[in-house]
Amino acid sequence: MHSYGVREVEKLIGLPRSTIRALIAAGFVTPARGARNAWRFSFQDLIVLRTAQALAAANIPQRRIARALKHLRGRLPETMPLSGLAIDAHADQVVVREGGRRWHAETGQYLLAFEGDPASGSLRVIDTGPASPTQDDAHAHGVALERSDRAAAVRAYQRAIAADPARIDARVNLGRLLHELGRLDEAVRTYRGAIAAGAADALLHYNLGVLLDDMDRKAEAKQAYEAALRQDPQMADAHYNLALLCEELDQPREAIRHMAQYRRLIQRK
């Protein structure tokens, strides 16, 4: 089952890292730890995080939130359904829409549809529908297709980028997917194209670093990780990868410095 890092969670559901940490500290989710001791979130964790934040913003008591989320987690699919998924945090109710089905998270009972509107106390959590000519829909369609038809997901991300060349999230997702598919040179061109176009995004540089590292282009990978840290000095994974890379490049002082910084950062989480 696919899992997500903190940076991916920030991009996918629009929560700042401080909010993610607060929701974890409150016990709403318990993410797994990856090989580098970094948090790894399941699809269900993403939904629970976004719903918890929405309910808290609506001033729902914490006990009520915990009860609703407990029932919600047990009914959620493990991956994003192609028909789309949306959750309404309205008053003290949590309503889920999965395709044509709409149900109360705590009871499973059928309910009417909703359209999320933060101003009215409702909030759409995740809603992925069929593609349309707009770049937003093309990107959302790409996210939904990744688990069933990766080639189609690639094409959807490419449509999103063609419609809006400044679309960083589509470029990040496209580069990562091409990397996973083994289309490494295309992935490099995707990332470098975004950077050449002036995109300033730590995750973009970090993913390029991972890719170049996998291609055994160590010196270039080091430059990419350093560029990621210039954008986000608190990016623990970049410090960790740089520490390992500096060891391979026989740069022990830099390796020690980055590993120490990595340990300081993860201790704060």
Backbone bond lengths (Angstrom), bond angles and torsions (degrees), N, CA, C in turn:
res aa  C-N    CA-C-N  psi(-1)  N-CA   C-N-CA  omega(-1)  CA-C   N-CA-C  phi
1 M - - - 1.462 - - 1.519 109.25 -
2 H 1.317 116.46 135.24 1.465 121.01 -177.82 1.524 110.80 -67.80
3 S 1.329 116.11 141.89 1.458 120.03 174.94 1.526 108.65 -125.02
4 Y 1.330 115.56 165.48 1.462 121.57 -172.24 1.518 109.73 -126.42
5 G 1.347 115.98 140.33 1.448 120.98 173.12 1.525 110.86 -83.24
6 V 1.328 115.94 173.57 1.458 120.54 -177.69 1.525 111.24 -59.95
7 R 1.311 116.82 -41.93 1.464 119.27 -178.74 1.526 111.19 -63.24
8 E 1.346 116.32 -39.32 1.459 119.43 178.04 1.524 110.94 -65.24
9 V 1.338 116.56 -38.99 1.460 120.44 178.71 1.522 109.80 -62.19
10 E 1.338 116.19 -44.08 1.465 120.10 178.04 1.529 110.89 -57.14
11 K 1.326 116.85 -42.88 1.465 121.16 -177.41 1.524 111.64 -72.18
12 L 1.337 115.93 -44.12 1.458 119.73 -171.85 1.518 113.38 -71.91
13 I 1.341 116.80 -41.13 1.463 117.41 -174.40 1.515 113.54 -117.46
14 G 1.332 117.07 3.52 1.459 120.07 170.54 1.510 115.72 71.80
15 L 1.346 117.33 26.67 1.464 119.80 176.78 1.525 109.79 -100.85
16 P 1.338 118.37 133.40 1.456 119.56 175.01 1.518 110.85 -68.73
17 R 1.325 116.01 156.73 1.476 120.66 -177.16 1.522 111.71 -58.75
18 S 1.329 117.80 -35.46 1.465 120.16 -179.60 1.528 111.49 -62.31
19 T 1.346 116.48 -38.71 1.468 120.22 178.18 1.515 110.72 -68.96
20 I 1.342 116.93 -40.79 1.461 120.41 177.87 1.522 110.31 -58.89
21 R 1.322 116.06 -45.81 1.465 119.91 179.46 1.525 111.84 -61.71
22 A 1.338 115.88 -41.64 1.464 119.92 -178.97 1.524 111.09 -64.14
23 L 1.320 117.33 -40.18 1.462 121.08 -179.64 1.526 111.23 -69.69
24 I 1.326 116.24 -34.15 1.467 119.29 175.14 1.527 109.77 -67.96
25 A 1.336 115.74 -44.19 1.467 120.03 179.46 1.526 111.81 -60.94
26 A 1.341 116.20 -32.27 1.463 120.33 178.96 1.523 112.42 -77.23
27 G 1.332 116.77 -6.46 1.458 120.70 176.41 1.510 115.47 86.56
28 F 1.336 118.02 13.19 1.459 119.64 -178.70 1.530 111.73 -73.02
29 V 1.321 117.54 -32.09 1.466 121.57 174.52 1.525 108.76 -137.34
30 T 1.320 115.19 154.01 1.463 121.55 175.74 1.519 107.29 -128.31
31 P 1.334 117.39 85.13 1.463 119.41 -176.69 1.523 111.50 -66.07
32 A 1.324 115.42 154.02 1.460 120.91 175.63 1.530 108.94 -75.75
33 R 1.309 115.44 169.00 1.457 120.80 174.69 1.520 108.86 -109.13
34 G 1.320 115.99 134.25 1.452 120.85 179.18 1.513 111.46 -82.59
35 A 1.325 115.41 -173.32 1.464 121.15 -177.39 1.521 112.02 -61.70
36 R 1.311 116.45 -26.63 1.469 120.35 179.85 1.518 111.68 -102.23
37 N 1.289 115.28 20.43 1.468 122.78 179.70 1.522 112.86 65.54
38 A 1.312 116.63 16.51 1.467 120.44 177.48 1.527 109.08 -86.12
39 W 1.318 116.26 150.94 1.455 120.42 177.47 1.526 110.42 -62.29
40 R 1.331 114.95 140.38 1.455 122.06 173.77 1.523 108.25 -130.33
41 F 1.326 116.32 124.18 1.455 122.36 -174.13 1.531 110.28 -107.68
42 S 1.328 116.29 139.60 1.456 121.07 173.07 1.525 109.33 -81.98
43 F 1.324 116.06 168.57 1.464 119.97 174.39 1.527 110.25 -57.33
44 Q 1.326 116.53 -41.59 1.460 119.85 179.06 1.524 111.36 -62.01
45 D 1.343 116.45 -38.18 1.466 119.69 177.09 1.522 111.11 -59.36
46 L 1.340 116.53 -41.06 1.466 120.25 179.46 1.524 110.81 -58.82
47 I 1.330 115.87 -46.64 1.459 119.92 -178.48 1.524 110.44 -64.39
48 V 1.326 116.10 -43.82 1.462 119.97 -178.21 1.526 110.61 -64.66
49 L 1.329 117.44 -42.01 1.465 120.84 178.37 1.524 111.36 -58.16
50 R 1.334 115.74 -49.06 1.461 119.17 -175.76 1.529 111.04 -67.27
51 T 1.326 115.67 -37.84 1.454 119.29 179.61 1.524 111.21 -68.89
52 A 1.322 116.96 -41.24 1.463 120.87 178.28 1.523 110.74 -59.28
53 Q 1.333 116.10 -43.38 1.458 119.91 -179.54 1.523 110.70 -64.75
54 A 1.334 116.05 -39.87 1.463 120.02 -179.27 1.519 111.40 -66.91
55 L 1.331 116.65 -42.97 1.462 120.31 179.18 1.531 111.11 -66.56
56 A 1.321 116.50 -39.84 1.463 119.46 178.39 1.529 110.74 -63.78
57 A 1.358 116.00 -39.33 1.463 119.96 178.80 1.523 111.15 -65.78
58 A 1.344 116.78 -25.54 1.456 121.19 178.11 1.529 112.25 -87.63
59 N 1.356 115.93 9.42 1.478 122.69 177.33 1.533 113.23 63.02
60 I 1.343 116.41 34.19 1.461 120.44 174.37 1.529 108.59 -77.85
61 P 1.331 119.09 136.37 1.470 120.69 178.94 1.532 111.53 -57.25
62 Q 1.324 116.14 144.52 1.467 120.19 -174.79 1.524 112.32 -59.95
63 R 1.343 117.46 -37.34 1.457 119.29 179.38 1.525 111.08 -62.77
64 R 1.325 115.80 -39.82 1.463 120.68 178.47 1.532 110.52 -65.93
65 I 1.330 116.16 -40.29 1.459 120.29 178.16 1.526 110.08 -61.71
66 A 1.338 116.63 -47.64 1.463 120.88 -178.27 1.526 110.93 -59.79
67 R 1.333 117.07 -40.66 1.471 120.61 -179.48 1.531 110.77 -66.81
68 A 1.332 116.33 -44.68 1.463 120.07 179.93 1.523 110.97 -62.66
69 L 1.330 116.67 -42.47 1.461 120.00 -177.22 1.518 112.13 -69.88
70 K 1.324 117.01 -33.38 1.463 120.25 177.77 1.526 110.40 -60.64
71 H 1.331 116.20 -46.36 1.459 120.07 179.10 1.525 110.99 -69.64
72 L 1.343 115.75 -38.27 1.460 119.82 -178.62 1.522 110.86 -61.49
73 R 1.330 117.55 -46.73 1.463 121.53 -177.31 1.532 111.11 -57.01
74 G 1.317 116.95 -40.50 1.459 120.63 -178.17 1.507 114.02 -66.68
75 R 1.336 117.38 -18.90 1.464 121.03 -176.95 1.524 113.32 -106.11
76 L 1.327 117.20 -5.87 1.463 119.49 -176.61 1.522 111.67 -77.67
77 P 1.339 117.58 145.31 1.466 119.91 171.10 1.522 109.74 -68.71
78 E 1.330 116.72 159.80 1.463 120.41 -178.34 1.525 112.35 -77.33
79 T 1.325 117.20 -22.34 1.462 121.22 178.84 1.515 109.42 -135.43
80 M 1.315 116.15 165.58 1.456 121.07 179.87 1.522 110.89 -63.93
81 P 1.336 119.90 119.17 1.460 120.48 176.60 1.518 110.57 -69.48
82 L 1.344 116.42 145.93 1.462 120.17 -178.84 1.517 111.99 -63.14
83 S 1.331 116.03 -26.48 1.456 120.03 -179.69 1.523 112.17 -74.79
84 G 1.327 117.06 -8.36 1.455 120.94 178.66 1.520 112.30 95.64
85 L 1.309 115.30 158.36 1.455 121.65 179.85 1.516 108.37 -142.85
86 A 1.311 116.47 133.35 1.457 120.50 176.71 1.514 108.44 -140.08
87 I 1.325 116.53 149.59 1.456 121.59 -178.45 1.517 108.79 -132.44
88 D 1.320 115.89 132.87 1.457 122.27 -179.51 1.515 109.06 -105.40
89 A 1.315 116.48 115.74 1.463 121.44 172.83 1.518 106.83 -96.26
90 H 1.331 116.82 87.40 1.456 121.92 -174.11 1.518 109.77 -123.07
91 A 1.339 115.67 122.42 1.466 120.87 -175.51 1.525 107.76 54.60
92 D 1.349 117.26 -129.11 1.459 118.24 179.14 1.523 111.70 -105.32
93 Q 1.323 115.99 22.06 1.458 121.65 -179.20 1.529 110.17 -107.45
94 V 1.336 116.51 146.60 1.453 121.83 171.96 1.521 106.58 -121.71
95 V 1.336 115.49 113.72 1.456 121.77 -175.92 1.519 108.68 -114.39
96 V 1.328 116.41 133.47 1.459 122.23 -177.07 1.521 109.42 -113.02
97 R 1.325 115.74 135.48 1.457 120.99 172.92 1.518 107.99 -117.18
98 E 1.320 116.80 118.86 1.459 123.04 176.97 1.520 107.72 -124.23
99 G 1.334 115.75 102.19 1.458 119.36 -174.01 1.518 109.48 63.48
100 G 1.339 116.57 -125.22 1.461 121.02 179.66 1.507 113.76 -88.12
101 R 1.335 117.62 -2.45 1.466 121.03 -177.79 1.520 110.31 -96.07
102 R 1.329 115.10 139.76 1.466 121.10 177.59 1.515 107.46 -134.63
103 W 1.325 115.88 124.57 1.460 118.36 -173.45 1.517 111.61 -144.46
104 H 1.334 114.17 155.15 1.452 122.22 177.99 1.533 108.15 -77.75
105 A 1.335 116.31 127.97 1.459 120.00 -172.95 1.529 112.72 -60.98
106 E 1.332 117.77 -34.51 1.460 120.16 -174.96 1.516 113.26 -83.54
107 T 1.331 117.75 -31.60 1.468 120.28 -174.29 1.521 113.59 -112.34
108 G 1.332 116.79 -19.86 1.455 119.59 -175.71 1.515 113.41 79.85
109 Q 1.324 117.76 2.20 1.461 121.03 -177.95 1.526 110.95 -73.11
110 Y 1.336 115.72 146.54 1.459 122.45 179.26 1.532 110.08 -65.23
111 L 1.341 115.03 137.83 1.466 120.64 177.19 1.517 109.46 -136.71
112 L 1.322 115.88 166.08 1.455 120.79 177.73 1.520 110.49 -72.24
113 A 1.330 115.71 161.74 1.456 121.31 -179.49 1.516 111.20 -69.60
114 F 1.319 115.18 168.98 1.461 119.74 175.69 1.517 107.80 -141.70
115 E 1.305 114.69 162.58 1.455 121.01 168.98 1.518 106.65 -127.21
116 G 1.331 116.27 119.50 1.456 120.39 -173.67 1.509 112.79 -65.05
117 D 1.304 115.72 134.39 1.463 121.56 178.70 1.513 107.50 -145.30
118 P 1.354 118.83 100.61 1.456 120.71 -177.24 1.520 113.24 -53.29
119 A 1.323 117.98 -32.52 1.463 120.31 -177.40 1.520 111.86 -67.19
120 S 1.339 117.16 -25.40 1.456 119.54 -178.15 1.521 112.43 -100.89
121 G 1.307 117.02 9.38 1.459 120.22 178.78 1.508 113.76 94.30
122 S 1.345 117.63 -2.11 1.456 121.31 176.47 1.521 108.66 -103.84
123 L 1.312 115.99 153.19 1.457 118.96 -177.60 1.511 109.99 -147.26
124 R 1.318 117.03 122.26 1.453 120.82 175.69 1.518 108.63 -73.62
125 V 1.314 116.58 130.83 1.458 121.15 -177.51 1.521 110.22 -92.95
126 I 1.316 116.98 -61.80 1.452 121.41 175.26 1.508 106.70 -141.07
127 D 1.308 116.93 133.17 1.463 120.04 179.56 1.514 107.77 -144.97
128 T 1.323 117.64 107.45 1.449 122.22 -177.67 1.509 109.29 -119.65
129 G 1.323 117.46 116.21 1.453 120.86 -177.66 1.502 111.81 -118.49
130 P 1.313 117.62 -171.99 1.454 121.33 -179.20 1.517 112.01 -66.86
131 A 1.325 114.94 154.95 1.461 119.97 -176.28 1.513 111.48 -68.90
132 S 1.330 114.58 150.75 1.454 121.41 173.00 1.516 106.37 -139.16
133 P 1.326 120.14 179.47 1.453 119.61 -175.65 1.523 114.53 -66.80
134 T 1.325 120.72 -10.74 1.456 120.53 -176.28 1.515 110.79 -81.19
135 Q 1.359 115.79 151.67 1.448 119.67 -180.00 1.519 112.32 -65.32
136 D 1.340 119.37 -32.74 1.455 120.99 178.30 1.518 110.83 -62.28
137 D 1.330 117.48 -46.51 1.448 120.77 -179.51 1.516 111.01 -68.16
138 A 1.327 117.76 -37.69 1.465 120.53 178.86 1.523 109.92 -62.53
139 H 1.324 117.17 -42.63 1.460 120.10 178.93 1.527 110.54 -65.32
140 A 1.317 117.49 -45.91 1.465 120.90 179.39 1.522 111.03 -61.20
141 H 1.327 115.60 -38.65 1.463 119.49 178.57 1.521 110.27 -64.75
142 G 1.331 117.25 -38.27 1.459 120.91 177.08 1.512 111.83 -60.70
143 V 1.340 116.99 -44.19 1.461 121.02 178.37 1.525 110.48 -59.80
144 A 1.329 116.72 -44.83 1.467 120.89 -178.25 1.520 111.96 -66.54
145 L 1.324 117.53 -33.59 1.461 121.38 -174.53 1.524 113.48 -81.68
146 E 1.328 118.24 -15.31 1.458 120.10 -172.83 1.521 113.05 -56.02
147 R 1.323 117.83 -31.01 1.459 119.94 -175.69 1.518 113.59 -91.29
148 S 1.323 117.81 -6.08 1.463 119.42 -177.87 1.526 113.02 -124.31
149 D 1.324 117.83 -33.19 1.465 121.11 -176.36 1.523 107.87 -150.31
150 R 1.318 115.82 87.94 1.466 119.79 -173.74 1.524 112.50 -67.24
151 A 1.321 117.24 -34.79 1.464 119.33 177.76 1.525 110.33 -62.11
152 A 1.335 116.59 -41.14 1.464 120.21 177.75 1.522 110.65 -67.66
153 A 1.336 117.13 -34.80 1.468 120.55 177.40 1.528 110.40 -63.29
154 V 1.332 116.09 -41.38 1.471 120.10 176.76 1.523 110.06 -57.70
155 R 1.325 116.45 -46.23 1.471 119.93 -178.92 1.524 111.42 -64.47
156 A 1.336 116.57 -36.48 1.470 120.03 179.37 1.527 110.33 -65.44
157 Y 1.325 116.86 -44.09 1.471 119.50 178.33 1.526 110.51 -64.08
158 Q 1.315 116.56 -38.19 1.470 119.42 178.75 1.520 111.18 -64.33
159 R 1.343 116.66 -36.59 1.472 119.34 176.33 1.526 110.83 -65.37
160 A 1.322 115.96 -40.61 1.468 119.94 179.45 1.522 110.75 -61.95
161 I 1.333 116.64 -41.20 1.466 121.19 -179.32 1.524 110.38 -69.88
162 A 1.337 116.77 -40.28 1.467 119.87 178.51 1.519 110.97 -61.75
163 A 1.341 116.12 -36.39 1.458 119.99 179.47 1.523 111.81 -73.74
164 D 1.338 116.45 -30.87 1.467 120.87 -178.91 1.522 108.44 -147.27
165 P 1.350 118.86 91.49 1.467 121.84 -176.82 1.527 113.82 -59.69
166 A 1.332 117.80 -17.90 1.467 120.66 179.20 1.526 112.50 -86.54
167 R 1.307 117.49 3.86 1.465 122.31 -175.24 1.531 109.81 -73.53
168 I 1.337 117.91 94.87 1.459 121.80 -174.93 1.519 111.67 -69.48
169 D 1.351 118.06 -41.19 1.459 119.31 -176.21 1.521 111.36 -61.60
170 A 1.334 117.47 -37.62 1.465 120.41 178.03 1.522 110.78 -67.45
171 R 1.326 116.74 -38.54 1.469 119.93 179.11 1.529 110.78 -67.40
172 V 1.321 117.21 -40.74 1.465 120.46 178.01 1.521 110.22 -62.46
173 N 1.330 116.81 -47.47 1.460 120.56 -179.16 1.530 111.71 -65.25
174 L 1.332 116.70 -40.60 1.460 120.09 179.45 1.531 110.47 -64.37
175 G 1.326 116.64 -46.40 1.463 119.66 179.37 1.520 112.28 -60.11
176 R 1.335 116.55 -44.52 1.469 120.28 179.65 1.520 110.91 -62.79
177 L 1.346 117.05 -42.83 1.456 120.75 -177.97 1.530 110.78 -66.65
178 L 1.329 117.80 -43.04 1.463 121.20 176.52 1.523 110.71 -60.29
179 H 1.313 116.72 -39.52 1.465 121.82 176.46 1.525 109.95 -59.63
180 E 1.331 116.89 -48.97 1.463 121.33 -179.28 1.524 111.63 -62.73
181 L 1.330 116.53 -31.33 1.468 121.32 -179.84 1.527 112.49 -82.10
182 G 1.331 117.21 -2.69 1.458 120.56 -179.03 1.512 114.41 81.54
183 R 1.313 117.38 9.30 1.467 121.90 179.38 1.535 107.58 -91.77
184 L 1.327 114.46 68.32 1.462 121.10 -165.45 1.525 113.05 -68.60
185 D 1.329 117.15 -43.95 1.468 118.85 -179.46 1.528 111.20 -63.04
186 E 1.330 116.42 -38.82 1.470 119.75 176.86 1.525 110.86 -64.16
187 A 1.337 115.81 -38.54 1.466 119.49 178.93 1.529 110.65 -64.06
188 V 1.335 116.74 -42.85 1.464 120.44 177.87 1.526 109.99 -59.50
189 R 1.327 117.06 -45.59 1.468 120.44 -179.69 1.528 111.14 -62.96
190 T 1.327 116.55 -36.23 1.466 120.28 178.91 1.519 111.02 -63.25
191 Y 1.323 116.71 -48.90 1.461 120.33 -179.57 1.525 111.78 -66.67
192 R 1.330 116.12 -46.85 1.467 119.29 -177.48 1.536 111.02 -66.78
193 G 1.313 116.46 -33.08 1.460 119.58 177.05 1.515 111.32 -62.73
194 A 1.338 115.92 -41.08 1.467 120.01 178.47 1.518 110.81 -65.74
195 I 1.336 116.22 -42.18 1.465 120.46 -179.78 1.530 110.27 -65.52
196 A 1.332 116.25 -42.44 1.463 120.22 179.22 1.525 111.74 -63.36
197 A 1.336 115.60 -28.35 1.469 120.37 178.90 1.524 112.29 -80.82
198 G 1.330 116.12 0.50 1.455 120.09 175.81 1.506 115.21 97.72
199 A 1.339 118.96 9.89 1.461 121.01 179.52 1.526 110.22 -67.31
200 A 1.318 116.15 128.87 1.470 122.11 178.96 1.524 107.47 -115.01
201 D 1.324 116.53 93.87 1.450 120.81 -175.24 1.520 108.45 -146.53
202 A 1.338 116.57 124.95 1.460 120.61 -176.48 1.521 111.95 -62.54
203 L 1.336 116.87 -40.99 1.459 119.94 -177.74 1.523 111.50 -64.20
204 L 1.307 116.84 -35.49 1.461 121.65 178.02 1.530 109.91 -59.55
205 H 1.331 116.66 -49.38 1.465 121.06 179.57 1.529 111.01 -67.32
206 Y 1.328 116.95 -39.42 1.463 120.45 -179.71 1.523 110.56 -62.38
207 N 1.336 117.15 -48.25 1.461 120.42 179.64 1.523 111.57 -61.29
208 L 1.339 115.78 -37.55 1.461 119.06 176.29 1.527 109.85 -63.25
209 G 1.327 117.18 -39.56 1.458 120.71 177.54 1.521 112.45 -61.13
210 V 1.329 116.93 -45.04 1.464 120.98 178.10 1.526 110.22 -60.25
211 L 1.325 115.69 -44.22 1.469 121.55 -179.32 1.532 110.61 -61.65
212 L 1.327 117.28 -50.16 1.462 120.91 -178.71 1.524 111.18 -64.85
213 D 1.328 116.60 -34.88 1.463 121.02 175.78 1.528 109.89 -61.82
214 D 1.328 116.74 -45.32 1.466 121.18 178.35 1.529 111.78 -62.84
215 M 1.340 116.18 -29.52 1.464 120.93 179.65 1.528 111.81 -86.36
216 D 1.339 115.99 5.26 1.464 123.06 -179.90 1.528 112.31 63.47
217 R 1.322 115.63 30.03 1.469 121.30 175.23 1.535 106.48 -102.86
218 K 1.334 113.72 72.29 1.466 121.30 -166.62 1.522 113.41 -63.69
219 A 1.328 117.04 -45.69 1.465 119.28 -177.44 1.533 110.82 -62.42
220 E 1.325 116.81 -41.37 1.468 120.47 178.16 1.530 110.83 -67.76
221 A 1.332 115.91 -37.08 1.466 119.81 178.12 1.520 110.33 -62.23
222 K 1.323 116.40 -41.55 1.465 120.65 178.99 1.525 110.57 -60.91
223 Q 1.311 117.23 -43.07 1.462 120.75 178.07 1.526 111.61 -61.76
224 A 1.330 116.14 -38.72 1.467 120.07 -179.47 1.534 110.61 -67.54
225 Y 1.325 117.51 -44.16 1.472 120.09 178.03 1.528 110.95 -62.38
226 E 1.328 116.76 -40.55 1.459 120.07 178.30 1.530 111.02 -64.15
227 A 1.329 116.61 -37.83 1.463 120.18 176.62 1.530 110.32 -64.75
228 A 1.344 117.26 -38.78 1.467 120.62 177.18 1.526 110.54 -60.78
229 L 1.316 116.84 -40.93 1.464 120.49 -178.51 1.526 112.06 -73.13
230 R 1.302 117.15 -25.39 1.469 117.95 173.56 1.522 110.12 -67.71
231 Q 1.317 116.88 -33.04 1.460 120.88 176.47 1.522 111.92 -77.78
232 D 1.345 116.88 -37.19 1.467 121.39 -177.13 1.526 108.94 -144.75
233 P 1.352 117.73 90.22 1.477 120.78 -178.67 1.525 113.55 -63.12
234 Q 1.334 117.80 -14.47 1.467 121.40 -178.97 1.534 112.73 -92.96
235 M 1.298 117.96 10.70 1.465 121.79 -177.58 1.530 109.63 -78.45
236 A 1.323 116.03 96.23 1.463 121.70 -172.69 1.523 112.20 -60.90
237 D 1.321 116.87 -43.23 1.465 119.62 -177.73 1.521 112.25 -60.92
238 A 1.327 117.69 -35.39 1.461 120.62 178.92 1.524 110.42 -66.59
239 H 1.336 116.72 -40.57 1.469 119.59 176.17 1.520 110.90 -62.54
240 Y 1.327 117.21 -42.00 1.462 120.91 -178.94 1.531 110.50 -63.71
241 N 1.319 116.14 -49.20 1.465 119.50 -179.48 1.521 111.56 -62.61
242 L 1.323 115.97 -38.27 1.463 119.39 177.83 1.528 111.34 -64.85
243 A 1.329 117.11 -38.39 1.462 120.45 178.15 1.524 110.32 -59.30
244 L 1.327 116.97 -47.92 1.468 120.61 179.75 1.523 111.20 -64.38
245 L 1.334 115.21 -40.86 1.456 120.08 -178.02 1.528 111.02 -66.70
246 C 1.322 116.43 -40.67 1.466 119.67 179.10 1.533 111.60 -65.11
247 E 1.319 116.42 -33.00 1.469 119.00 174.26 1.528 110.20 -62.10
248 E 1.339 116.06 -45.03 1.463 119.98 179.55 1.524 111.31 -63.98
249 L 1.330 116.82 -33.32 1.460 121.57 -178.51 1.531 112.55 -87.57
250 D 1.348 115.39 8.55 1.470 121.15 179.02 1.536 111.54 59.06
251 Q 1.332 114.63 48.12 1.461 122.33 176.75 1.531 107.97 -123.98
252 P 1.335 117.43 70.25 1.478 121.42 -170.05 1.523 114.38 -61.63
253 R 1.329 118.35 -36.91 1.464 119.50 -178.96 1.524 111.30 -64.40
254 E 1.316 116.14 -44.40 1.465 119.11 177.50 1.515 111.16 -65.01
255 A 1.341 116.36 -37.94 1.461 120.28 178.96 1.527 110.80 -60.76
256 I 1.314 116.83 -45.02 1.466 121.49 179.92 1.521 110.63 -64.47
257 R 1.329 116.77 -42.01 1.463 120.60 -178.48 1.527 111.28 -62.85
258 H 1.321 116.60 -45.58 1.464 119.28 -178.13 1.529 111.83 -70.62
259 M 1.333 117.21 -35.68 1.459 118.46 178.18 1.527 110.74 -67.37
260 A 1.321 116.79 -37.71 1.468 120.20 177.45 1.529 110.64 -64.13
261 Q 1.323 116.51 -41.78 1.459 119.97 178.60 1.524 110.78 -65.54
262 Y 1.323 116.43 -40.10 1.464 120.51 177.13 1.527 110.41 -58.60
263 R 1.315 117.30 -46.12 1.460 120.73 -177.98 1.525 111.36 -65.43
264 R 1.330 116.81 -37.61 1.471 119.66 177.67 1.528 110.46 -62.76
265 L 1.317 115.15 -41.99 1.466 118.98 -176.72 1.528 112.16 -68.56
266 I 1.320 118.69 -41.95 1.460 119.50 -177.34 1.520 111.13 -72.63
267 Q 1.329 117.30 -24.76 1.467 119.82 177.11 1.522 111.83 -69.10
268 R 1.327 116.74 -23.38 1.467 120.82 179.24 1.518 112.18 -78.39
269 K 1.330 117.38 -17.08 1.464 120.69 -174.32 1.518 110.32 -79.33
